[in-house]
Amino acid sequence: MSHSLFQQFRSATVLVVGDVMIDAYLRGKVTRISPEAPVPVMNVLKREYRLGGAANVALNLQGLGATAVLCAVTGEDEKSHVFGDLLRSHGLTDEGIMSLPARKTTVKYRVLGNNAQMMRIDEEDDGPLSAEESARFFERVQQLMTAHPVAAIIFEDYDKGLINKELIQNIVALAATKHIPVTVDPKRRNFKNYDGVTMFKPNLKELTEGVFGESRHLPIEDIEQCMRQFAEMYHIDYLLTTLSAEGVAVYDRAAGRFDTQPAFRREIADVSGAGDTVIAVATLCLVAGVPIVTAAHIANLAGGLVCESAGVVPITAQQLEMEMQRIGNL
Protein backbone atom coordinates (compact mmCIF):
# COMPACT_ATOMS: atom_id res chain seq x y z
CA MET A 1 0.00 0.00 0.00
CA SER A 2 2.69 2.49 1.01
CA HIS A 3 4.30 3.00 -2.41
CA SER A 4 1.03 3.75 -4.21
CA LEU A 5 -0.08 5.94 -1.29
CA PHE A 6 2.96 8.18 -1.59
CA GLN A 7 2.44 8.42 -5.34
CA GLN A 8 -1.02 9.84 -4.60
CA PHE A 9 0.47 12.25 -2.07
CA ARG A 10 2.73 13.66 -4.80
CA SER A 11 -0.27 14.55 -6.97
CA ALA A 12 -2.07 16.55 -4.25
CA THR A 13 -2.15 20.34 -3.83
CA VAL A 14 -3.24 21.46 -0.36
CA LEU A 15 -4.17 24.98 0.73
CA VAL A 16 -3.02 25.71 4.30
CA VAL A 17 -4.88 28.59 5.96
CA GLY A 18 -3.58 29.60 9.34
CA ASP A 19 -1.28 31.36 11.74
CA VAL A 20 2.38 31.31 10.76
CA MET A 21 5.36 32.00 12.98
CA ILE A 22 9.10 31.75 13.24
CA ASP A 23 10.47 29.22 15.71
CA ALA A 24 13.71 30.83 16.88
CA TYR A 25 16.35 28.98 18.86
CA LEU A 26 19.08 30.68 20.89
CA ARG A 27 21.61 28.03 21.90
CA GLY A 28 24.51 28.59 24.22
CA LYS A 29 26.49 27.74 27.31
CA VAL A 30 25.73 28.61 30.92
CA THR A 31 28.69 28.84 33.29
CA ARG A 32 27.62 31.33 35.96
CA ILE A 33 24.81 33.10 37.79
CA SER A 34 24.21 36.79 37.16
CA PRO A 35 25.32 39.21 39.89
CA GLU A 36 22.26 41.36 39.04
CA ALA A 37 19.65 38.72 39.88
CA PRO A 38 19.61 34.99 40.71
CA VAL A 39 19.36 33.94 37.07
CA PRO A 40 21.76 32.04 34.80
CA VAL A 41 23.87 33.93 32.28
CA MET A 42 23.99 32.26 28.88
CA ASN A 43 26.62 33.01 26.26
CA VAL A 44 24.84 32.66 22.89
CA LEU A 45 26.79 30.40 20.52
CA LYS A 46 24.18 29.81 17.81
CA ARG A 47 20.96 31.39 16.49
CA GLU A 48 18.59 29.35 14.37
CA TYR A 49 15.28 30.22 12.67
CA ARG A 50 12.72 27.66 11.51
CA LEU A 51 9.26 27.87 9.97
CA GLY A 52 6.54 27.28 12.55
CA GLY A 53 2.79 27.08 12.96
CA ALA A 54 0.89 26.73 9.69
CA ALA A 55 4.21 27.05 7.84
CA ASN A 56 5.37 23.84 9.51
CA VAL A 57 2.21 22.12 8.26
CA ALA A 58 3.19 23.27 4.76
CA LEU A 59 6.69 21.84 5.29
CA ASN A 60 5.19 18.50 6.35
CA LEU A 61 3.02 18.40 3.23
CA GLN A 62 6.01 19.24 1.08
CA GLY A 63 8.14 16.61 2.84
CA LEU A 64 5.51 14.01 1.93
CA GLY A 65 5.69 15.01 -1.73
CA ALA A 66 2.55 17.17 -1.93
CA THR A 67 2.33 20.78 -3.12
CA ALA A 68 1.55 23.18 -0.27
CA VAL A 69 0.09 26.65 -0.81
CA LEU A 70 0.31 28.67 2.40
CA CYS A 71 -2.25 31.41 3.16
CA ALA A 72 -1.36 33.59 6.14
CA VAL A 73 -0.54 37.08 7.39
CA THR A 74 2.71 38.55 8.68
CA GLY A 75 3.81 42.02 9.66
CA GLU A 76 5.91 44.36 7.55
CA ASP A 77 8.82 44.17 9.96
CA GLU A 78 12.33 42.77 10.05
CA LYS A 79 11.14 39.30 11.01
CA SER A 80 8.75 39.22 8.04
CA HIS A 81 11.83 39.33 5.80
CA VAL A 82 13.33 36.46 7.80
CA PHE A 83 10.08 34.55 7.31
CA GLY A 84 10.09 35.24 3.56
CA ASP A 85 13.69 34.10 3.27
CA LEU A 86 12.81 30.87 5.09
CA LEU A 87 9.90 30.22 2.73
CA ARG A 88 12.10 30.71 -0.32
CA SER A 89 14.90 28.59 1.10
CA HIS A 90 12.44 25.69 1.40
CA GLY A 91 10.95 26.24 -2.05
CA LEU A 92 7.53 27.29 -0.74
CA THR A 93 5.47 29.91 -2.57
CA ASP A 94 4.73 33.22 -0.83
CA GLU A 95 1.77 34.10 -3.09
CA GLY A 96 -0.69 33.48 -0.25
CA ILE A 97 1.16 35.60 2.31
CA MET A 98 -0.44 38.97 3.09
CA SER A 99 1.72 41.47 5.00
CA LEU A 100 0.07 44.01 7.30
CA PRO A 101 2.02 47.11 8.40
CA ALA A 102 0.33 47.40 11.79
CA ARG A 103 0.99 43.79 12.77
CA LYS A 104 3.98 41.94 14.23
CA THR A 105 5.34 38.78 12.68
CA THR A 106 4.97 36.09 15.33
CA VAL A 107 8.25 34.76 16.72
CA LYS A 108 8.68 32.16 19.45
CA TYR A 109 12.17 32.32 20.94
CA ARG A 110 13.39 29.23 22.76
CA VAL A 111 16.46 29.81 24.93
CA LEU A 112 18.50 26.62 25.34
CA GLY A 113 21.48 26.62 27.66
CA ASN A 114 23.65 23.52 28.06
CA ASN A 115 21.11 21.65 25.86
CA ALA A 116 18.20 22.38 28.23
CA GLN A 117 15.37 24.81 27.50
CA MET A 118 15.55 27.63 30.01
CA MET A 119 12.84 29.95 28.73
CA ARG A 120 10.48 30.72 25.86
CA ILE A 121 9.82 34.29 24.79
CA ASP A 122 6.88 35.07 22.47
CA GLU A 123 6.72 38.18 20.32
CA GLU A 124 3.33 38.49 18.63
CA ASP A 125 0.04 40.26 17.98
CA ASP A 126 -2.88 37.93 18.57
CA GLY A 127 -5.73 40.41 18.17
CA PRO A 128 -8.29 39.80 15.41
CA LEU A 129 -7.87 41.20 11.91
CA SER A 130 -10.09 44.12 11.00
CA ALA A 131 -13.15 43.41 8.86
CA GLU A 132 -11.42 45.01 5.86
CA GLU A 133 -8.22 42.98 6.36
CA SER A 134 -10.19 39.75 6.74
CA ALA A 135 -12.19 40.48 3.57
CA ARG A 136 -8.98 41.10 1.62
CA PHE A 137 -7.53 37.87 2.97
CA PHE A 138 -10.58 35.87 1.86
CA GLU A 139 -10.22 37.39 -1.61
CA ARG A 140 -6.64 36.09 -1.66
CA VAL A 141 -7.87 32.62 -0.71
CA GLN A 142 -10.48 32.71 -3.50
CA GLN A 143 -7.81 33.69 -6.03
CA LEU A 144 -5.55 30.84 -4.96
CA MET A 145 -8.39 28.32 -5.14
CA THR A 146 -8.96 29.42 -8.71
CA ALA A 147 -5.27 29.41 -9.63
CA HIS A 148 -4.43 25.98 -8.15
CA PRO A 149 -6.02 22.50 -8.40
CA VAL A 150 -6.72 22.38 -4.66
CA ALA A 151 -7.44 18.88 -3.36
CA ALA A 152 -7.95 19.85 0.30
CA ILE A 153 -7.89 22.82 2.67
CA ILE A 154 -6.31 22.72 6.12
CA PHE A 155 -7.16 25.27 8.81
CA GLU A 156 -4.13 25.48 11.13
CA ASP A 157 -5.46 27.62 13.97
CA TYR A 158 -3.04 28.88 16.63
CA ASP A 159 -5.38 31.57 18.07
CA LYS A 160 -3.22 34.40 16.69
CA GLY A 161 -6.11 36.39 15.21
CA LEU A 162 -6.15 35.49 11.51
CA ILE A 163 -9.01 33.00 11.64
CA ASN A 164 -12.50 34.13 12.63
CA LYS A 165 -16.03 32.74 12.35
CA GLU A 166 -16.89 34.60 9.14
CA LEU A 167 -13.67 33.54 7.40
CA ILE A 168 -14.29 29.92 8.39
CA GLN A 169 -17.86 30.00 7.10
CA ASN A 170 -16.84 31.64 3.81
CA ILE A 171 -14.03 29.18 3.10
CA VAL A 172 -16.06 26.12 4.14
CA ALA A 173 -18.96 27.25 1.90
CA LEU A 174 -16.61 27.90 -1.03
CA ALA A 175 -14.94 24.51 -0.55
CA ALA A 176 -18.35 22.81 -0.52
CA THR A 177 -19.21 24.26 -3.94
CA LYS A 178 -16.00 22.73 -5.28
CA HIS A 179 -16.35 19.43 -3.33
CA ILE A 180 -13.03 20.09 -1.54
CA PRO A 181 -12.57 18.48 1.90
CA VAL A 182 -11.70 20.80 4.78
CA THR A 183 -9.68 19.63 7.78
CA VAL A 184 -8.93 21.51 10.99
CA ASP A 185 -6.26 21.64 13.67
CA PRO A 186 -8.17 23.86 16.14
CA LYS A 187 -7.52 26.07 19.12
CA ARG A 188 -9.94 27.35 21.73
CA ARG A 189 -11.06 30.73 20.31
CA ASN A 190 -12.78 29.28 17.23
CA PHE A 191 -13.34 25.77 18.55
CA LYS A 192 -17.11 25.76 17.98
CA ASN A 193 -17.03 27.70 14.70
CA TYR A 194 -15.98 24.85 12.38
CA ASP A 195 -19.47 23.55 11.62
CA GLY A 196 -19.61 21.20 8.63
CA VAL A 197 -15.91 20.48 8.12
CA THR A 198 -14.67 17.11 6.93
CA MET A 199 -12.19 16.36 9.71
CA PHE A 200 -11.55 18.04 13.06
CA LYS A 201 -8.33 17.20 14.93
CA PRO A 202 -7.94 18.53 18.47
CA ASN A 203 -5.75 17.01 21.14
CA LEU A 204 -7.52 15.84 24.31
CA LYS A 205 -6.73 19.03 26.22
CA GLU A 206 -8.13 21.16 23.38
CA LEU A 207 -11.22 18.94 23.11
CA THR A 208 -12.09 19.17 26.81
CA GLU A 209 -11.32 22.89 27.00
CA GLY A 210 -13.42 23.51 23.91
CA VAL A 211 -16.36 21.43 25.13
CA PHE A 212 -16.26 22.02 28.91
CA GLY A 213 -14.35 25.32 29.16
CA GLU A 214 -11.56 23.64 31.13
CA SER A 215 -9.01 20.86 30.73
CA ARG A 216 -10.23 17.50 32.05
CA HIS A 217 -8.85 13.99 32.25
CA LEU A 218 -11.49 11.65 30.85
CA PRO A 219 -11.75 7.85 30.80
CA ILE A 220 -12.01 6.39 27.31
CA GLU A 221 -15.79 5.84 27.49
CA ASP A 222 -16.30 9.54 28.30
CA ILE A 223 -13.94 10.53 25.49
CA GLU A 224 -16.09 8.51 23.10
CA GLN A 225 -19.30 10.17 24.29
CA CYS A 226 -17.72 13.64 24.12
CA MET A 227 -16.41 13.10 20.58
CA ARG A 228 -19.68 11.55 19.38
CA GLN A 229 -21.79 14.43 20.72
CA PHE A 230 -19.46 17.11 19.39
CA ALA A 231 -19.28 15.57 15.89
CA GLU A 232 -23.06 15.22 15.72
CA MET A 233 -23.73 18.74 17.00
CA TYR A 234 -21.32 20.40 14.57
CA HIS A 235 -21.87 18.09 11.58
CA ILE A 236 -18.24 16.95 11.43
CA ASP A 237 -17.60 13.87 9.30
CA TYR A 238 -14.51 12.67 11.17
CA LEU A 239 -13.31 13.68 14.62
CA LEU A 240 -9.74 12.63 15.35
CA THR A 241 -8.40 13.31 18.86
CA THR A 242 -4.74 12.82 19.73
CA LEU A 243 -4.27 11.35 23.22
CA SER A 244 -0.53 11.94 23.71
CA ALA A 245 1.06 8.76 25.10
CA GLU A 246 -2.29 6.93 24.77
CA GLY A 247 -2.38 7.24 20.96
CA VAL A 248 -5.39 8.56 19.04
CA ALA A 249 -9.17 8.21 19.05
CA VAL A 250 -11.35 8.63 15.95
CA TYR A 251 -15.09 8.95 15.44
CA ASP A 252 -16.70 8.37 12.03
CA ARG A 253 -20.08 10.17 12.10
CA ALA A 254 -21.62 8.46 9.06
CA ALA A 255 -20.73 5.00 10.35
CA GLY A 256 -21.40 5.88 13.99
CA ARG A 257 -18.10 4.16 14.74
CA PHE A 258 -15.53 4.96 17.46
CA ASP A 259 -12.00 3.52 17.35
CA THR A 260 -8.74 3.98 19.22
CA GLN A 261 -5.17 3.43 18.08
CA PRO A 262 -2.42 2.93 20.68
CA ALA A 263 0.75 5.02 20.59
CA PHE A 264 3.98 3.45 19.38
CA ARG A 265 6.79 3.30 21.93
CA ARG A 266 9.30 6.10 21.26
CA GLU A 267 12.28 7.84 22.74
CA ILE A 268 10.61 11.25 23.00
CA ALA A 269 12.92 14.22 22.47
CA ASP A 270 10.38 16.99 21.80
CA VAL A 271 6.63 16.94 21.14
CA SER A 272 6.66 20.38 19.47
CA GLY A 273 5.13 20.28 16.00
CA ALA A 274 3.70 16.76 16.26
CA GLY A 275 0.16 18.06 15.77
CA ASP A 276 1.25 19.80 12.55
CA THR A 277 2.51 16.47 11.25
CA VAL A 278 -0.65 14.60 12.24
CA ILE A 279 -3.01 17.00 10.44
CA ALA A 280 -0.82 17.02 7.30
CA VAL A 281 -0.61 13.23 7.09
CA ALA A 282 -4.26 12.62 7.95
CA THR A 283 -5.39 15.15 5.34
CA LEU A 284 -3.29 13.61 2.57
CA CYS A 285 -4.57 10.16 3.52
CA LEU A 286 -8.18 11.36 3.21
CA VAL A 287 -7.43 12.91 -0.19
CA ALA A 288 -5.96 9.55 -1.25
CA GLY A 289 -9.15 7.75 -0.19
CA VAL A 290 -7.66 5.98 2.82
CA PRO A 291 -10.31 4.87 5.36
CA ILE A 292 -10.35 7.15 8.41
CA VAL A 293 -9.21 4.49 10.89
CA THR A 294 -6.19 3.66 8.72
CA ALA A 295 -5.54 7.38 8.14
CA ALA A 296 -5.53 7.93 11.91
CA HIS A 297 -3.12 5.01 12.33
CA ILE A 298 -0.67 6.42 9.76
CA ALA A 299 -0.95 9.96 11.14
CA ASN A 300 -0.36 8.66 14.67
CA LEU A 301 2.74 6.87 13.43
CA ALA A 302 4.04 10.04 11.75
CA GLY A 303 3.36 12.24 14.79
CA GLY A 304 5.37 9.88 16.97
CA LEU A 305 8.28 9.88 14.54
CA VAL A 306 8.80 13.65 14.65
CA CYS A 307 8.78 13.53 18.47
CA GLU A 308 12.09 11.66 18.31
CA SER A 309 13.82 14.82 16.98
CA ALA A 310 14.63 17.94 18.99
CA GLY A 311 12.82 21.11 17.95
CA VAL A 312 10.06 21.54 15.38
CA VAL A 313 10.86 19.31 12.39
CA PRO A 314 8.65 18.05 9.54
CA ILE A 315 8.20 14.44 8.47
CA THR A 316 9.58 13.16 5.17
CA ALA A 317 8.05 10.62 2.81
CA GLN A 318 11.10 8.39 3.14
CA GLN A 319 10.90 8.37 6.96
CA LEU A 320 7.21 7.57 7.01
CA GLU A 321 7.34 4.94 4.27
CA MET A 322 10.19 3.12 6.01
CA GLU A 323 8.33 3.19 9.32
CA MET A 324 5.13 1.93 7.73
CA GLN A 325 7.05 -0.97 6.22
CA ARG A 326 8.70 -1.69 9.58
CA ILE A 327 5.42 -1.67 11.50
CA GLY A 328 3.41 -3.50 8.83
CA ASN A 329 -0.35 -4.17 9.02
CA LEU A 330 -1.11 -1.09 6.90
C-alpha positions as CSV (number, residue, x, y, z in Angstrom):
1,M,0.0,0.0,0.0
2,S,2.7,2.5,1.0
3,H,4.3,3.0,-2.4
4,S,1.0,3.7,-4.2
5,L,-0.1,5.9,-1.3
6,F,3.0,8.2,-1.6
7,Q,2.4,8.4,-5.3
8,Q,-1.0,9.8,-4.6
9,F,0.5,12.3,-2.1
10,R,2.7,13.7,-4.8
11,S,-0.3,14.6,-7.0
12,A,-2.1,16.5,-4.3
13,T,-2.2,20.3,-3.8
14,V,-3.2,21.5,-0.4
15,L,-4.2,25.0,0.7
16,V,-3.0,25.7,4.3
17,V,-4.9,28.6,6.0
18,G,-3.6,29.6,9.3
19,D,-1.3,31.4,11.7
20,V,2.4,31.3,10.8
21,M,5.4,32.0,13.0
22,I,9.1,31.7,13.2
23,D,10.5,29.2,15.7
24,A,13.7,30.8,16.9
25,Y,16.3,29.0,18.9
26,L,19.1,30.7,20.9
27,R,21.6,28.0,21.9
28,G,24.5,28.6,24.2
29,K,26.5,27.7,27.3
30,V,25.7,28.6,30.9
31,T,28.7,28.8,33.3
32,R,27.6,31.3,36.0
33,I,24.8,33.1,37.8
34,S,24.2,36.8,37.2
35,P,25.3,39.2,39.9
36,E,22.3,41.4,39.0
37,A,19.7,38.7,39.9
38,P,19.6,35.0,40.7
39,V,19.4,33.9,37.1
40,P,21.8,32.0,34.8
41,V,23.9,33.9,32.3
42,M,24.0,32.3,28.9
43,N,26.6,33.0,26.3
44,V,24.8,32.7,22.9
45,L,26.8,30.4,20.5
46,K,24.2,29.8,17.8
47,R,21.0,31.4,16.5
48,E,18.6,29.3,14.4
49,Y,15.3,30.2,12.7
50,R,12.7,27.7,11.5
51,L,9.3,27.9,10.0
52,G,6.5,27.3,12.5
53,G,2.8,27.1,13.0
54,A,0.9,26.7,9.7
55,A,4.2,27.1,7.8
56,N,5.4,23.8,9.5
57,V,2.2,22.1,8.3
58,A,3.2,23.3,4.8
59,L,6.7,21.8,5.3
60,N,5.2,18.5,6.3
61,L,3.0,18.4,3.2
62,Q,6.0,19.2,1.1
63,G,8.1,16.6,2.8
64,L,5.5,14.0,1.9
65,G,5.7,15.0,-1.7
66,A,2.6,17.2,-1.9
67,T,2.3,20.8,-3.1
68,A,1.6,23.2,-0.3
69,V,0.1,26.6,-0.8
70,L,0.3,28.7,2.4
71,C,-2.3,31.4,3.2
72,A,-1.4,33.6,6.1
73,V,-0.5,37.1,7.4
74,T,2.7,38.6,8.7
75,G,3.8,42.0,9.7
76,E,5.9,44.4,7.6
77,D,8.8,44.2,10.0
78,E,12.3,42.8,10.1
79,K,11.1,39.3,11.0
80,S,8.7,39.2,8.0
81,H,11.8,39.3,5.8
82,V,13.3,36.5,7.8
83,F,10.1,34.6,7.3
84,G,10.1,35.2,3.6
85,D,13.7,34.1,3.3
86,L,12.8,30.9,5.1
87,L,9.9,30.2,2.7
88,R,12.1,30.7,-0.3
89,S,14.9,28.6,1.1
90,H,12.4,25.7,1.4
91,G,11.0,26.2,-2.0
92,L,7.5,27.3,-0.7
93,T,5.5,29.9,-2.6
94,D,4.7,33.2,-0.8
95,E,1.8,34.1,-3.1
96,G,-0.7,33.5,-0.3
97,I,1.2,35.6,2.3
98,M,-0.4,39.0,3.1
99,S,1.7,41.5,5.0
100,L,0.1,44.0,7.3
101,P,2.0,47.1,8.4
102,A,0.3,47.4,11.8
103,R,1.0,43.8,12.8
104,K,4.0,41.9,14.2
105,T,5.3,38.8,12.7
106,T,5.0,36.1,15.3
107,V,8.2,34.8,16.7
108,K,8.7,32.2,19.5
109,Y,12.2,32.3,20.9
110,R,13.4,29.2,22.8
111,V,16.5,29.8,24.9
112,L,18.5,26.6,25.3
113,G,21.5,26.6,27.7
114,N,23.6,23.5,28.1
115,N,21.1,21.6,25.9
116,A,18.2,22.4,28.2
117,Q,15.4,24.8,27.5
118,M,15.6,27.6,30.0
119,M,12.8,30.0,28.7
120,R,10.5,30.7,25.9
121,I,9.8,34.3,24.8
122,D,6.9,35.1,22.5
123,E,6.7,38.2,20.3
124,E,3.3,38.5,18.6
125,D,0.0,40.3,18.0
126,D,-2.9,37.9,18.6
127,G,-5.7,40.4,18.2
128,P,-8.3,39.8,15.4
129,L,-7.9,41.2,11.9
130,S,-10.1,44.1,11.0
131,A,-13.2,43.4,8.9
132,E,-11.4,45.0,5.9
133,E,-8.2,43.0,6.4
134,S,-10.2,39.7,6.7
135,A,-12.2,40.5,3.6
136,R,-9.0,41.1,1.6
137,F,-7.5,37.9,3.0
138,F,-10.6,35.9,1.9
139,E,-10.2,37.4,-1.6
140,R,-6.6,36.1,-1.7
141,V,-7.9,32.6,-0.7
142,Q,-10.5,32.7,-3.5
143,Q,-7.8,33.7,-6.0
144,L,-5.5,30.8,-5.0
145,M,-8.4,28.3,-5.1
146,T,-9.0,29.4,-8.7
147,A,-5.3,29.4,-9.6
148,H,-4.4,26.0,-8.2
149,P,-6.0,22.5,-8.4
150,V,-6.7,22.4,-4.7
151,A,-7.4,18.9,-3.4
152,A,-7.9,19.8,0.3
153,I,-7.9,22.8,2.7
154,I,-6.3,22.7,6.1
155,F,-7.2,25.3,8.8
156,E,-4.1,25.5,11.1
157,D,-5.5,27.6,14.0
158,Y,-3.0,28.9,16.6
159,D,-5.4,31.6,18.1
160,K,-3.2,34.4,16.7
161,G,-6.1,36.4,15.2
162,L,-6.2,35.5,11.5
163,I,-9.0,33.0,11.6
164,N,-12.5,34.1,12.6
165,K,-16.0,32.7,12.3
166,E,-16.9,34.6,9.1
167,L,-13.7,33.5,7.4
168,I,-14.3,29.9,8.4
169,Q,-17.9,30.0,7.1
170,N,-16.8,31.6,3.8
171,I,-14.0,29.2,3.1
172,V,-16.1,26.1,4.1
173,A,-19.0,27.3,1.9
174,L,-16.6,27.9,-1.0
175,A,-14.9,24.5,-0.6
176,A,-18.3,22.8,-0.5
177,T,-19.2,24.3,-3.9
178,K,-16.0,22.7,-5.3
179,H,-16.3,19.4,-3.3
180,I,-13.0,20.1,-1.5
181,P,-12.6,18.5,1.9
182,V,-11.7,20.8,4.8
183,T,-9.7,19.6,7.8
184,V,-8.9,21.5,11.0
185,D,-6.3,21.6,13.7
186,P,-8.2,23.9,16.1
187,K,-7.5,26.1,19.1
188,R,-9.9,27.4,21.7
189,R,-11.1,30.7,20.3
190,N,-12.8,29.3,17.2
191,F,-13.3,25.8,18.6
192,K,-17.1,25.8,18.0
193,N,-17.0,27.7,14.7
194,Y,-16.0,24.9,12.4
195,D,-19.5,23.6,11.6
196,G,-19.6,21.2,8.6
197,V,-15.9,20.5,8.1
198,T,-14.7,17.1,6.9
199,M,-12.2,16.4,9.7
200,F,-11.5,18.0,13.1
201,K,-8.3,17.2,14.9
202,P,-7.9,18.5,18.5
203,N,-5.8,17.0,21.1
204,L,-7.5,15.8,24.3
205,K,-6.7,19.0,26.2
206,E,-8.1,21.2,23.4
207,L,-11.2,18.9,23.1
208,T,-12.1,19.2,26.8
209,E,-11.3,22.9,27.0
210,G,-13.4,23.5,23.9
211,V,-16.4,21.4,25.1
212,F,-16.3,22.0,28.9
213,G,-14.3,25.3,29.2
214,E,-11.6,23.6,31.1
215,S,-9.0,20.9,30.7
216,R,-10.2,17.5,32.1
217,H,-8.8,14.0,32.3
218,L,-11.5,11.7,30.8
219,P,-11.7,7.9,30.8
220,I,-12.0,6.4,27.3
221,E,-15.8,5.8,27.5
222,D,-16.3,9.5,28.3
223,I,-13.9,10.5,25.5
224,E,-16.1,8.5,23.1
225,Q,-19.3,10.2,24.3
226,C,-17.7,13.6,24.1
227,M,-16.4,13.1,20.6
228,R,-19.7,11.6,19.4
229,Q,-21.8,14.4,20.7
230,F,-19.5,17.1,19.4
231,A,-19.3,15.6,15.9
232,E,-23.1,15.2,15.7
233,M,-23.7,18.7,17.0
234,Y,-21.3,20.4,14.6
235,H,-21.9,18.1,11.6
236,I,-18.2,16.9,11.4
237,D,-17.6,13.9,9.3
238,Y,-14.5,12.7,11.2
239,L,-13.3,13.7,14.6
240,L,-9.7,12.6,15.4
241,T,-8.4,13.3,18.9
242,T,-4.7,12.8,19.7
243,L,-4.3,11.4,23.2
244,S,-0.5,11.9,23.7
245,A,1.1,8.8,25.1
246,E,-2.3,6.9,24.8
247,G,-2.4,7.2,21.0
248,V,-5.4,8.6,19.0
249,A,-9.2,8.2,19.0
250,V,-11.3,8.6,16.0
251,Y,-15.1,9.0,15.4
252,D,-16.7,8.4,12.0
253,R,-20.1,10.2,12.1
254,A,-21.6,8.5,9.1
255,A,-20.7,5.0,10.3
256,G,-21.4,5.9,14.0
257,R,-18.1,4.2,14.7
258,F,-15.5,5.0,17.5
259,D,-12.0,3.5,17.3
260,T,-8.7,4.0,19.2
261,Q,-5.2,3.4,18.1
262,P,-2.4,2.9,20.7
263,A,0.8,5.0,20.6
264,F,4.0,3.4,19.4
265,R,6.8,3.3,21.9
266,R,9.3,6.1,21.3
267,E,12.3,7.8,22.7
268,I,10.6,11.2,23.0
269,A,12.9,14.2,22.5
270,D,10.4,17.0,21.8
271,V,6.6,16.9,21.1
272,S,6.7,20.4,19.5
273,G,5.1,20.3,16.0
274,A,3.7,16.8,16.3
275,G,0.2,18.1,15.8
276,D,1.3,19.8,12.6
277,T,2.5,16.5,11.3
278,V,-0.7,14.6,12.2
279,I,-3.0,17.0,10.4
280,A,-0.8,17.0,7.3
281,V,-0.6,13.2,7.1
282,A,-4.3,12.6,8.0
283,T,-5.4,15.1,5.3
284,L,-3.3,13.6,2.6
285,C,-4.6,10.2,3.5
286,L,-8.2,11.4,3.2
287,V,-7.4,12.9,-0.2
288,A,-6.0,9.5,-1.2
289,G,-9.1,7.7,-0.2
290,V,-7.7,6.0,2.8
291,P,-10.3,4.9,5.4
292,I,-10.4,7.2,8.4
293,V,-9.2,4.5,10.9
294,T,-6.2,3.7,8.7
295,A,-5.5,7.4,8.1
296,A,-5.5,7.9,11.9
297,H,-3.1,5.0,12.3
298,I,-0.7,6.4,9.8
299,A,-1.0,10.0,11.1
300,N,-0.4,8.7,14.7
301,L,2.7,6.9,13.4
302,A,4.0,10.0,11.8
303,G,3.4,12.2,14.8
304,G,5.4,9.9,17.0
305,L,8.3,9.9,14.5
306,V,8.8,13.6,14.7
307,C,8.8,13.5,18.5
308,E,12.1,11.7,18.3
309,S,13.8,14.8,17.0
310,A,14.6,17.9,19.0
311,G,12.8,21.1,17.9
312,V,10.1,21.5,15.4
313,V,10.9,19.3,12.4
314,P,8.6,18.0,9.5
315,I,8.2,14.4,8.5
316,T,9.6,13.2,5.2
317,A,8.1,10.6,2.8
318,Q,11.1,8.4,3.1
319,Q,10.9,8.4,7.0
320,L,7.2,7.6,7.0
321,E,7.3,4.9,4.3
322,M,10.2,3.1,6.0
323,E,8.3,3.2,9.3
324,M,5.1,1.9,7.7
325,Q,7.1,-1.0,6.2
326,R,8.7,-1.7,9.6
327,I,5.4,-1.7,11.5
328,G,3.4,-3.5,8.8
329,N,-0.4,-4.2,9.0
330,L,-1.1,-1.1,6.9
